[in-house]
């Protein structure tokens, strides 16, 4: 605790040698003054001391004293990367979003670039979210599949399969809209849907509308050769959901006749099937695709599927223990997967 003399200067400062004060209290010579240093500086200035004398007395640079006395000492500059867009540019992006709420992130970035703002998709997404817009919609899964997670605990090697529909409208993921909280029923945030859009139903399987007959042909000509290549003569467990083609009696008989064990699987359980994430990867790759015919759509799907690396599949398969643990911990409720 410092004792002040009648002039308001701490006794420790008054009796010490110049240049020896607060050397352990300041980080660098160019640092701004502390609250105590500012008070002492003001007192010494009133006594008629020069800036050099003050700086030597309090152990700080003369430029720091000068900044304080001139009123230019406003603290250190803010840390972090400088914001890459201006307020004017952000206002332009807001107008672009308001003009058409159903644009994709790629479309927003393209128009913003054409207006003179060069930036990344990530920056566009951050700015749109800062404005209060949200494009994400979540659908809660059925809560009756916790038991399936327990069954998965004994899975050693499995093949995960599923179908996914790719539509020519709305970028394969349904209509998406940028809207704020409370704008759900606004007309400009609603879009009439096409009841029967042109689409392609794709079946896929991964390891480490389809009727029963066509599904069994797919299993015969595609799944069996892949399983033989992956596992040889070893037993494996096959996974598929409860789509009508999968749960048909003739399909069950096909698996029995071929000696393949099918994993017990409830409906609406996307958290447990890693191939759902694989479909999402394929559809994200197709976001900027603009197929005009079904043949072009099929070609785009095949190219996107072919670009998936084995490492991506391995990472998804390796996530199974974490998925199982998350579903059991959540007691069947929604998880991050």
WOLIN-V635978 format. One record per pair of residues at least 4 apart in sequence whose ideal C-beta (glycine too) atoms are under 8 Angstrom apart, sorted by the first residue. I is the first residue (numbers start at 1). GAP is how many residues later the second one is. D is the distance in Angstrom with one decimal. If there is no record, write none. Layout:
BEGIN
I|GAP|D  I|GAP|D
END
This chain:
BEGIN
2|8|3.8  2|9|6.6  2|10|5.6  2|11|7.8  3|7|7.0  3|8|4.8  4|4|5.5  4|5|6.7  4|6|5.9  4|7|7.3  5|4|5.8  5|5|8.0  5|6|6.0  5|9|6.1  7|36|6.5  7|40|7.1  8|31|7.7  8|35|4.8  9|4|5.5  9|5|5.0  9|31|6.3  9|34|5.6  9|35|7.4  10|4|7.0  10|26|7.9  10|30|7.3  11|4|6.3  12|4|6.2  12|9|7.8  13|8|5.8  13|27|6.1  13|44|6.8  13|45|7.2  16|4|5.4  16|5|5.5  18|35|7.8  18|38|4.0  18|39|5.6  19|37|5.3  19|40|5.9  20|39|6.7  21|36|6.7  21|37|5.6  21|38|4.3  22|4|5.8  22|12|7.6  22|14|7.8  22|15|6.7  22|36|6.1  22|37|4.6  22|38|7.3  23|36|5.2  25|9|6.6  26|5|5.2  26|8|7.2  26|11|8.0  26|33|7.0  26|34|6.4  27|4|5.2  29|31|7.1  29|32|4.4  29|35|7.8  30|31|5.8  30|33|6.9  30|34|6.7  31|29|7.7  31|33|6.8  31|45|7.8  32|32|6.1  32|35|7.1  32|36|7.6  32|41|5.2  32|43|5.8  32|44|6.6  33|4|3.9  33|5|4.8  33|8|6.5  33|25|7.7  33|27|6.2  33|31|5.6  33|32|7.3  33|35|5.2  33|40|6.6  34|4|7.0  35|4|6.6  36|4|6.5  37|4|6.1  37|21|5.0  37|23|6.1  38|4|6.5  38|30|5.8  39|4|6.6  40|4|6.1  40|14|7.9  40|17|7.4  40|18|5.5  41|4|6.1  41|13|5.4  41|17|6.5  41|24|5.8  41|27|5.8  41|28|7.0  42|4|6.6  43|4|6.8  44|5|4.2  44|9|7.3  44|10|4.8  44|13|6.4  44|14|8.0  45|4|6.4  45|9|6.7  45|24|6.4  49|4|4.4  49|5|5.2  49|8|7.4  50|4|7.0  51|4|6.2  51|11|5.3  51|14|4.9  51|15|5.7  51|18|7.0  52|4|6.4  52|10|5.7  53|4|6.2  54|4|6.3  54|11|5.1  55|4|7.9  55|5|5.4  55|6|6.1  55|7|4.3  55|9|7.3  55|10|4.9  58|7|7.7  60|4|4.9  60|5|6.3  61|4|7.3  62|4|6.2  63|4|6.4  64|4|6.6  64|9|7.2  65|4|6.3  66|4|6.0  67|5|4.6  67|6|4.0  68|5|4.5  84|35|6.1  84|39|6.4  85|4|4.4  85|5|5.7  85|8|7.9  85|32|6.2  85|34|6.3  85|38|6.8  85|42|6.5  86|4|7.0  87|4|6.5  88|4|6.7  89|4|6.7  89|23|7.6  89|26|7.8  89|27|7.7  89|28|4.4  90|4|6.6  90|37|5.9  90|40|7.9  90|41|7.7  91|4|6.7  92|4|6.6  92|20|6.8  92|23|5.1  92|25|6.7  93|4|6.5  93|15|7.0  93|19|5.4  93|24|7.3  93|31|7.2  93|34|5.6  93|35|7.1  93|38|7.7  94|4|6.2  94|37|5.8  95|4|6.3  96|4|7.9  96|7|7.6  96|12|6.0  96|15|4.9  96|16|6.2  96|19|7.5  97|4|6.8  97|6|7.4  97|11|6.6  97|31|6.3  97|34|7.2  97|36|6.3  97|81|5.3  101|76|4.7  101|77|4.9  101|78|6.3  101|87|6.2  101|88|5.7  102|73|6.5  102|74|6.7  102|75|5.5  102|76|7.9  102|89|6.0  103|4|3.9  103|5|5.4  103|8|7.7  103|75|7.5  104|4|7.2  104|67|6.0  104|72|7.3  104|183|5.9  104|184|7.6  105|4|6.4  105|16|5.7  105|19|6.0  105|20|6.0  105|23|7.9  105|30|7.8  105|182|7.8  106|4|6.3  106|15|7.1  106|181|6.3  106|182|5.1  107|4|6.5  108|4|6.1  108|16|5.4  108|20|7.0  109|4|6.2  109|10|7.2  109|11|7.8  109|12|5.5  109|15|4.7  110|4|6.5  111|4|6.5  112|5|4.8  112|7|6.9  112|12|6.4  113|4|6.5  113|5|5.8  113|6|7.6  119|4|4.2  119|5|6.3  120|4|7.2  121|4|6.3  122|4|6.4  123|4|6.3  124|4|6.3  125|4|6.4  126|4|6.3  127|4|6.7  128|5|4.8  128|7|7.9  128|50|6.4  129|4|6.6  129|5|6.9  132|48|4.5  132|49|7.2  133|45|4.2  133|46|6.4  133|47|5.9  134|44|7.5  134|45|7.0  134|46|7.4  134|47|7.8  135|41|5.4  135|42|7.2  135|43|5.6  138|196|7.6  140|194|5.4  141|4|7.2  141|127|4.9  141|128|6.2  141|129|5.8  141|130|6.2  141|193|6.4  142|124|6.7  142|125|5.8  142|126|3.6  142|127|6.8  143|189|4.5  143|190|6.3  144|122|5.3  144|123|7.7  144|188|6.8  145|4|7.1  145|120|7.8  145|121|4.1  145|122|7.8  145|123|7.2  145|124|3.9  145|126|7.8  145|127|6.5  145|182|7.2  145|187|6.3  146|4|7.2  146|181|6.1  146|182|6.5  146|185|6.1  146|186|3.6  147|4|6.6  147|117|7.8  147|119|7.3  148|4|6.4  148|115|7.7  148|116|6.4  148|117|5.7  148|118|5.4  148|121|6.0  148|124|5.9  149|4|7.3  149|123|6.2  149|174|7.6  149|175|4.6  149|178|4.1  149|179|5.2  150|174|8.0  150|178|7.0  151|4|7.8  151|112|6.4  151|113|5.2  152|111|7.2  152|120|6.5  152|168|6.6  152|171|8.0  152|172|5.1  153|171|6.0  155|82|5.7  155|108|7.0  155|165|7.1  156|81|7.8  157|50|7.3  157|51|7.5  157|74|6.6  157|77|7.5  157|79|5.2  157|80|7.2  158|49|7.1  158|78|6.5  158|79|4.6  158|80|7.1  158|81|5.5  158|105|6.7  159|46|5.3  159|47|7.3  159|48|4.8  159|64|7.1  159|67|7.5  159|68|6.2  159|71|7.4  159|77|6.3  159|78|7.7  159|79|5.3  159|80|6.7  160|45|6.6  160|46|5.4  160|47|7.3  160|79|4.9  160|113|5.8  160|114|5.9  160|115|4.6  160|157|7.8  161|42|7.0  161|43|6.8  161|44|3.9  161|45|7.7  161|62|7.2  161|77|7.2  161|78|6.4  161|79|4.8  161|114|6.6  162|41|7.7  162|42|6.8  162|78|6.8  162|79|6.2  162|111|6.2  162|113|4.9  162|114|6.7  162|117|7.0  163|38|5.7  163|39|6.5  163|40|4.9  163|41|7.7  163|47|6.0  163|80|6.7  164|37|7.6  164|38|5.6  164|40|7.3  164|115|4.3  164|118|7.6  164|119|7.7  165|34|5.2  165|35|7.3  165|36|5.4  165|37|7.7  166|6|4.9  166|33|6.2  166|34|4.9  166|35|7.9  166|36|6.2  166|117|7.3  166|120|7.2  166|131|6.2  166|135|5.6  167|5|5.6  167|7|7.8  167|30|4.8  167|31|7.1  167|32|4.4  168|29|6.2  168|30|4.6  168|31|6.8  168|123|6.0  168|126|7.3  168|129|5.7  169|25|5.5  169|28|4.5  169|29|7.7  170|4|5.4  170|5|4.8  170|6|7.0  171|5|7.4  171|112|7.9  171|115|7.2  171|116|5.4  172|111|4.9  172|114|5.4  172|115|7.8  173|110|5.7  173|114|7.9  175|16|4.9  175|18|6.4  177|12|5.1  177|13|7.9  177|14|7.0  179|4|4.2  179|5|6.9  179|7|7.3  179|10|4.5  183|6|5.2  184|5|6.8  185|4|7.7  185|5|7.6  186|4|7.2  198|96|5.9  198|99|7.7  200|94|6.3  200|97|5.6  200|98|5.7  200|101|6.6  201|8|5.7  201|9|5.9  202|99|6.0  203|7|6.4  203|12|7.5  203|15|5.3  203|19|7.8  204|71|6.5  204|74|7.0  204|75|7.5  204|101|7.0  205|17|7.6  205|18|5.9  205|21|6.7  205|70|7.3  206|68|7.2  206|69|5.2  206|72|5.8  206|107|5.1  206|110|7.2  206|111|7.4  207|19|7.5  207|23|5.3  207|106|7.4  207|110|7.1  208|105|6.8  208|106|5.4  208|109|4.8  208|110|8.0  210|4|5.3  210|5|4.9  210|8|7.4  210|33|7.6  210|35|4.9  211|4|6.7  211|33|7.9  211|34|5.6  212|4|6.4  212|32|7.5  212|33|4.8  212|36|3.8  212|38|5.2  212|39|5.2  213|4|6.7  213|37|7.5  214|4|6.6  214|31|7.5  215|4|6.6  215|30|4.0  215|31|6.8  215|33|8.0  215|36|6.2  216|4|6.2  216|34|6.9  216|35|6.0  216|38|5.0  217|4|6.1  218|4|5.4  218|5|6.8  219|4|4.4  219|5|6.5  219|35|6.7  220|4|6.0  221|4|7.3  222|4|6.4  223|4|6.0  223|15|7.5  224|4|6.3  224|34|7.3  225|4|6.4  226|4|6.1  227|4|5.6  227|9|6.2  227|11|7.8  227|33|7.9  228|4|6.7  230|6|7.6  231|4|7.7  231|5|4.8  235|26|6.9  236|24|7.5  236|25|7.7  237|24|5.0  237|25|7.4  237|26|5.2  238|17|7.0  238|22|5.3  238|23|7.0  238|24|5.4  238|25|6.9  239|23|7.5  239|24|4.5  239|26|6.2  239|34|7.0  240|6|4.6  240|22|7.3  240|25|6.9  241|5|6.2  241|24|5.7  241|26|6.8  241|28|7.2  241|32|7.1  242|4|6.2  242|5|5.1  242|23|6.3  242|24|6.9  242|25|4.7  243|4|7.0  244|4|6.4  245|6|6.5  246|5|5.9  247|4|7.1  247|5|7.5  248|4|7.1  249|4|6.4  250|4|6.5  251|4|6.9  252|4|6.4  252|10|7.6  253|4|6.1  254|4|6.4  255|5|4.7  255|6|7.9  255|7|5.3  265|4|6.7  265|7|7.9  269|4|6.6  270|6|4.6  270|67|7.8  271|52|6.2  271|55|7.2  271|56|5.7  271|63|7.4  271|64|5.0  271|66|4.5  272|51|5.7  272|52|7.3  272|55|6.3  272|65|7.8  274|4|6.8  274|42|3.8  274|43|6.2  274|45|6.1  274|46|6.7  274|49|7.3  275|4|6.5  275|41|7.6  276|4|6.7  277|4|6.6  277|39|5.5  277|60|7.8  278|4|6.7  278|30|6.8  278|34|7.6  278|35|7.2  278|38|6.4  279|4|6.2  280|4|6.2  281|4|6.6  281|27|6.4  281|31|6.8  282|4|6.6  282|19|6.8  282|22|4.7  282|23|5.8  282|26|7.2  283|4|7.3  285|4|8.0  285|19|4.2  285|22|6.6  286|14|5.7  286|15|7.0  286|18|5.6  289|11|4.6  291|5|3.7  291|6|4.1  291|8|7.8  291|9|5.5  292|4|5.8  293|4|7.1  294|4|6.3  295|4|6.4  296|4|6.3  297|4|6.4  298|4|6.4  299|4|6.3  300|4|6.3  301|4|6.2  302|4|6.2  303|4|6.6  304|4|7.7  308|4|5.4  308|5|6.9  309|4|7.6  310|4|6.1  311|4|6.4  312|4|6.7  313|4|6.3  314|4|6.1  315|4|6.7  319|4|5.7  319|18|7.3  320|4|6.2  321|4|6.3  322|4|6.2  322|15|7.9  323|4|6.4  323|12|7.3  323|14|5.1  324|4|6.3  325|4|6.1  326|4|6.1  326|9|4.2  326|10|6.9  326|11|6.3  327|5|6.6  327|8|5.9  330|4|6.9  330|5|5.2
END
